[in-house]
């Protein structure tokens, strides 16, 4: 999946900071890219982008999921990083 990351527009990704951004063009663009990556491989079923937020938590940024009941929404907290 490292090669897939190269297909993501880093500038657009950096603008996604709030759940309200899910309605914007940058989110739609990245989500479409993730969906194409997912759909191109038969062994891949879940594709998403995450990052560390300002409080050190790992949060979802964009999820390729089609099912509205299953999608991980922007800025949803998922875990704390492991201590170093």
N, C-alpha and C positions, 0 to 999 in steps of 0.2 A: 504494500500500500504506500510505500515511500514515494514511488513514482507518481501515484495518483495525487499526492500532495502538491506536486509540481504543476498540476492543472488548475489549482485554486489561485485566484487573484488575491494576493496578500494584501494589497491596498484596500480592496473591497472587504476582505475579511476583517481588517483592523477597524472598519467603521461600525461593525456589529457589536454594540456594547449594551444594548437594552432589549428587553422582550418586544418592545414596540417596533424594533427594526425588522421583525419577521414580516412586516407588511411592505417592506421596501424593495427596490430593485437589486441591491447588492445581495440580500438574503436569497431572493429568487434566483439570481444568477448562480450563486454558489450551490444552492440546493439542486438546481438543474444539473450542474456538473457532477455532484455527488450521486444523483440518480442515474446518470449515464454510466458512471464508473460501476455502480452496483449492478445495473442491468447488463453490462458487458461481460460479466463473469457469472457462471452458473454456481460457483461455490461461495459467492459473497451475497449475504442477505441483509446485513446491517452496515450502513456507512454513515459516519457523522464526523463533525469537527468539534474539538474541545479546546479549552485553554485555561490557564490559571487566571483568576480574577484578582482584583486589587487587594483582597483579603486572604489570598493564598489558597483559595478553594478551586477545585477543578470543576468547571461548568461547561454545559453544552453550548455550542454556538450555532451550529446548523445540523439538522438531521434530515436524511434523505427519505425517511419513512413516509409512506403514502397514507397510512391509516391515521386519521386525526385522533383516534383514541390511544394510539401507541407512540406518537411522535414525542420526542424530547424537546421541550420548548427552550428557546433562547434564554440563557442565563440561569437555567435550572441547575441547582447545586447537585453534584453527584458524589464527590469525595474530597478528602484532604490528601495532599501529596504525602508520600512516605517521608519520614524524617531522614535527613541526610547524615 
